[in-house]
Amino acid sequence: MKNLWTGILNFCIFDNIQPSVNPNMTVMDPKIKELYARYRSGGLDRRTFLRKLTFMAGGVAAAVSWLSILEKNQLYAGIPAGDDPQLHTEFITYQGPKGEVRAYLARPLVEQKLPGVIVIHENRGLVPHILDVNRRMAREGFLALAPDALSPLGGTPEDDEDRGRTMMRELDREETVENFVAAVKYLDTHPLTNGKVGCTGFCWGGGMTNQVAVRAPELDAAVPYYGSQPDPEDVPNIKAGLMLHYAGEDERINSGIPAFEEALQKAGVEYQIFIYEGAQHAFNNDSNPGRYHKEAAELAWKRTIAFFREKLLEADAFSRPSTPPPRKGGSG
């Protein structure tokens, strides 16, 4: 709370905003929620957001109060507790090229060996939302592992996503890619896996998933969500089957699709592309109401799980049906 006060007061002093609490505002104005959604999605920098929030709230005290509520709701919105009796969950470490990497492991309590799936977080680090996504993956019958890219910097900070986002910019890109490639090797040789490994990621993690596909020939399947594409000259290195999810309203990321698809075709890489019209970047994140698109998220998840089951499970390992044989190209 002290940090919130300090930040808002500094912006008020710098911009000569006169703080005066609005005594009539006992219910949050929906416009404040919209403002926060714009900030969360990258539409506003923190300075502009705080200045507008203070003005809309009617003063510093109200702004601090609303911001505290917004950030707490954002952190835990839609995220169930991690005490599922059908899962085993724990934080583990595995060896990266320059040190240990902390990761969240989740798996169903079953006897047979399971395929492994890496879940790569967005650009704020290993936040509660991604821990929940990792558990969802485990409930589908996988040994799921969510590494923390910020491990070299001490790990993702708790209750401070802005700090996590700032720290992400401080990462060494090459070391970060190799840390995720090391996760493939960790799961490939894990005694509780069947030796098959998939990888999925969201936003920043979608781009990282593409890089893992380029760098890890052991990878069997990759499903990046609205991720930046690898360089076309690196595409022939991809050995995994790909399922690519994109939002229809995501001009920056989607501008890279044609060159990526051309390179995939030339290299003979097996792939599927799905574009979800009406959905925005980060449509899978159900803790971000400003971006979450329920229909697109559920359909993409259904396709993802079917794809992983097809690529990673031995025949008859589960009674659940698999997806039809994948085709090269496509949209939907």
C-alpha positions in Angstrom: 0.0 0.0 0.0 2.9 2.4 0.7 4.1 1.9 -2.9 0.7 2.8 -4.2 0.5 6.0 -2.2 4.0 7.0 -3.2 3.4 6.4 -6.9 0.1 8.2 -7.1 1.3 11.1 -4.9 4.4 11.6 -7.1 2.3 11.7 -10.2 -0.1 14.2 -8.6 2.7 16.5 -7.5 4.5 16.3 -10.9 1.3 17.0 -12.8 -0.1 19.6 -10.3 -3.2 17.5 -9.7 -5.1 18.6 -6.6 -6.2 15.5 -4.6 -9.7 15.8 -3.2 -11.6 12.7 -2.2 -15.0 12.3 -3.8 -17.2 11.3 -0.8 -20.0 10.2 -3.0 -18.1 7.5 -4.9 -18.9 4.4 -2.9 -19.3 2.1 -5.9 -16.6 1.8 -8.5 -17.4 3.6 -11.8 -17.4 1.1 -14.7 -15.2 3.6 -16.5 -12.5 3.0 -13.9 -12.6 -0.7 -14.7 -12.4 0.1 -18.4 -9.4 2.4 -17.7 -7.7 -0.4 -15.8 -8.4 -2.9 -18.6 -6.7 -0.5 -21.1 -3.7 -0.2 -18.9 -3.5 -4.0 -18.3 -3.6 -4.7 -22.0 -0.8 -2.2 -22.8 -3.0 0.6 -24.1 -1.8 3.1 -21.4 1.6 3.5 -19.7 1.5 3.5 -15.9 2.1 7.3 -15.6 -0.9 8.1 -17.8 -3.0 5.4 -16.1 -2.3 6.8 -12.6 -3.0 10.4 -13.6 -6.4 9.4 -15.2 -7.3 7.2 -12.3 -6.7 9.9 -9.8 -8.8 12.3 -11.8 -11.7 9.8 -12.3 -11.6 8.6 -8.6 -11.8 12.2 -7.3 -8.5 12.2 -5.4 -5.5 10.3 -4.2 -7.2 8.4 -1.3 -9.9 7.1 -3.6 -7.4 6.2 -6.3 -5.3 4.2 -3.9 -8.3 2.4 -2.7 -9.7 1.5 -6.1 -6.2 0.5 -7.4 -5.7 -1.8 -4.5 -9.1 -3.5 -5.2 -8.5 -3.7 -8.9 -5.1 -5.3 -8.6 -6.3 -7.8 -6.0 -9.2 -8.7 -8.2 -6.9 -9.0 -11.2 -4.5 -11.3 -9.4 -7.1 -13.7 -8.2 -10.0 -13.3 -10.6 -11.3 -16.7 -11.7 -8.4 -18.5 -10.2 -9.3 -21.5 -8.0 -7.2 -22.7 -5.1 -4.4 -25.1 -6.0 -5.6 -27.8 -3.6 -7.2 -30.2 -6.1 -7.2 -33.6 -4.5 -6.9 -35.3 -7.9 -3.5 -33.5 -8.6 0.0 -33.6 -7.2 1.5 -30.1 -7.3 4.8 -28.7 -6.2 7.5 -26.2 -7.1 10.7 -27.9 -8.4 14.0 -26.8 -9.9 15.8 -28.1 -12.9 19.1 -27.3 -14.3 19.5 -24.6 -16.9 22.7 -23.7 -18.8 23.8 -21.2 -16.1 21.9 -22.2 -13.0 18.7 -23.7 -11.6 15.3 -22.8 -13.0 12.3 -22.8 -10.7 9.1 -24.3 -12.1 5.6 -25.3 -11.0 4.8 -29.0 -11.6 1.4 -30.5 -11.7 0.3 -34.0 -12.5 -2.8 -36.2 -12.0 -2.6 -38.9 -9.4 -2.5 -41.9 -11.8 -0.2 -44.9 -12.1 0.8 -44.8 -15.7 3.5 -42.6 -17.2 2.3 -39.4 -18.7 3.3 -37.1 -21.6 4.9 -33.9 -20.5 3.7 -30.4 -21.5 5.5 -27.1 -20.8 3.3 -24.1 -20.1 5.0 -20.8 -20.8 3.7 -17.6 -19.1 3.0 -14.2 -20.5 5.1 -11.1 -20.0 4.5 -10.6 -16.3 6.1 -13.8 -15.1 4.8 -16.9 -13.4 1.6 -15.4 -12.0 -1.4 -17.2 -10.4 -3.3 -17.3 -13.7 -0.5 -19.4 -15.3 -0.3 -21.7 -12.3 -4.0 -22.3 -12.8 -3.5 -23.0 -16.5 -0.8 -25.5 -15.6 -3.2 -27.3 -13.3 -5.8 -27.3 -16.0 -3.3 -29.0 -18.3 -2.6 -31.6 -15.6 -6.3 -32.4 -15.3 -6.3 -33.2 -19.0 -3.9 -36.1 -18.3 -0.5 -34.5 -18.7 2.5 -33.9 -16.5 2.5 -30.1 -16.8 5.5 -27.9 -16.0 5.4 -24.1 -15.9 8.9 -22.7 -15.6 9.6 -19.2 -14.3 11.5 -17.2 -16.8 12.5 -14.8 -14.0 14.4 -17.4 -12.1 17.8 -15.9 -12.9 16.6 -12.6 -11.4 15.2 -14.2 -8.2 11.8 -15.3 -9.5 8.5 -13.6 -10.2 7.6 -11.2 -7.5 4.5 -11.9 -5.5 1.5 -9.4 -5.8 3.4 -7.0 -8.1 2.8 -7.8 -11.7 4.2 -4.4 -12.8 7.5 -5.3 -11.3 7.4 -8.6 -13.0 6.8 -7.0 -16.3 9.7 -4.7 -15.8 12.0 -7.5 -14.8 11.1 -9.5 -17.9 12.7 -6.7 -20.0 16.0 -7.3 -18.1 16.3 -11.0 -19.1 19.1 -12.2 -21.3 17.2 -13.5 -24.3 19.6 -16.3 -25.3 19.8 -17.6 -21.8 16.0 -17.5 -21.4 15.5 -19.5 -24.5 18.0 -22.1 -23.4 16.3 -22.3 -20.0 13.1 -23.4 -21.7 14.9 -25.8 -24.0 16.3 -27.3 -20.8 12.7 -27.9 -19.7 12.1 -30.0 -22.7 15.1 -32.2 -21.8 13.9 -32.3 -18.2 10.5 -33.7 -19.1 11.9 -35.9 -21.9 13.9 -37.8 -19.3 11.6 -37.5 -16.3 10.9 -40.9 -14.7 7.1 -40.2 -14.7 6.8 -39.2 -18.3 6.5 -41.4 -21.4 9.3 -39.5 -23.2 6.9 -37.3 -25.2 6.9 -33.6 -24.7 4.7 -30.7 -25.9 4.9 -27.0 -25.3 2.4 -24.2 -25.2 2.6 -20.6 -24.3 0.7 -17.3 -24.3 1.6 -13.9 -25.6 5.3 -13.6 -24.7 5.1 -17.3 -24.0 3.7 -18.0 -27.4 6.8 -16.4 -29.0 9.0 -18.4 -26.7 7.1 -21.6 -27.6 8.1 -20.9 -31.2 11.7 -20.5 -30.2 11.6 -23.7 -28.2 10.3 -25.5 -31.3 13.2 -24.1 -33.3 15.9 -25.0 -30.7 14.6 -28.4 -29.3 14.5 -31.2 -31.8 13.2 -33.5 -29.0 10.0 -31.5 -28.9 7.0 -33.5 -30.3 4.3 -30.8 -30.4 4.0 -27.0 -30.0 0.9 -24.8 -29.6 1.8 -21.1 -29.4 -1.0 -18.7 -28.7 -0.7 -15.4 -30.5 3.1 -15.6 -30.3 5.6 -13.7 -32.3 7.0 -15.8 -35.1 10.6 -17.1 -35.5 12.9 -15.9 -38.3 12.0 -17.7 -41.5 15.5 -19.1 -41.9 15.1 -20.9 -38.5 11.9 -22.6 -39.5 13.5 -25.7 -41.1 14.9 -26.6 -37.7 11.4 -27.3 -36.4 10.7 -31.0 -36.0 7.6 -30.7 -33.8 4.0 -30.6 -35.2 2.5 -27.1 -34.7 -0.9 -25.8 -33.9 -1.0 -22.0 -34.1 -3.7 -19.9 -32.5 -4.1 -16.2 -33.4 -6.6 -13.6 -32.5 -8.5 -11.9 -35.3 -7.9 -8.5 -33.9 -4.2 -8.6 -33.4 -2.6 -6.7 -36.3 0.9 -6.5 -34.9 1.3 -10.3 -34.4 -0.8 -11.3 -37.4 1.4 -9.3 -39.7 4.0 -12.0 -39.3 1.8 -14.9 -40.3 2.3 -14.9 -44.1 6.1 -15.1 -43.9 5.9 -17.8 -41.2 3.4 -19.9 -43.1 5.4 -19.6 -46.3 8.5 -20.8 -44.5 6.6 -23.7 -42.9 5.4 -24.8 -46.2 8.8 -24.6 -47.8 10.3 -26.6 -44.9 7.6 -29.2 -45.0 6.7 -28.6 -41.3 3.3 -30.0 -40.2 1.2 -27.2 -39.0 -2.4 -25.9 -38.4 -3.4 -22.3 -38.2 -6.6 -21.1 -36.4 -7.6 -17.4 -36.4 -10.4 -16.5 -34.0 -12.3 -13.6 -35.5 -13.6 -11.0 -33.0 -11.0 -12.0 -30.4 -8.2 -9.8 -29.2 -4.6 -10.6 -28.2 -4.6 -12.5 -24.9 -8.1 -13.9 -25.5 -7.3 -17.0 -23.4 -6.5 -15.0 -20.2 -9.7 -15.3 -18.1 -8.2 -13.2 -15.4 -8.2 -10.2 -17.8 -11.8 -9.4 -18.5 -10.8 -6.7 -21.0 -9.3 -9.3 -23.3 -10.8 -12.7 -22.4 -13.0 -14.1 -25.2 -14.9 -17.1 -23.7 -15.9 -18.8 -27.0 -12.4 -18.4 -28.6 -10.6 -19.5 -25.5 -12.7 -22.7 -25.0 -12.5 -23.7 -28.7 -8.7 -23.1 -28.8 -8.3 -25.1 -25.5 -10.3 -28.0 -26.9 -8.2 -28.0 -30.0 -5.0 -27.8 -28.1 -5.8 -30.7 -25.8 -6.9 -32.9 -28.7 -3.7 -32.1 -30.6 -1.5 -32.9 -27.6 -3.3 -36.2 -27.0 -2.8 -37.1 -30.6 0.9 -36.2 -30.7 2.0 -37.2 -27.2 -0.1 -40.2 -26.1 0.5 -43.8 -27.1 -2.3 -45.5 -28.7 -5.1 -46.6 -26.3 -3.3 -44.8 -23.4 -6.6 -43.0 -22.7 -10.1 -43.8 -23.7 -10.6 -40.2 -24.8 -10.9 -39.6 -28.5 -8.1 -37.9 -30.4 -8.3 -35.2 -33.0 -8.5 -36.2 -36.7 -5.2 -36.4 -38.6 -3.8 -32.9 -38.8 -3.6 -31.1 -42.1 -1.1 -28.6 -43.3 -2.4 -25.1 -43.2 -6.0 -24.1 -42.5 -7.9 -21.6 -40.5 -11.0 -21.4 -38.3 
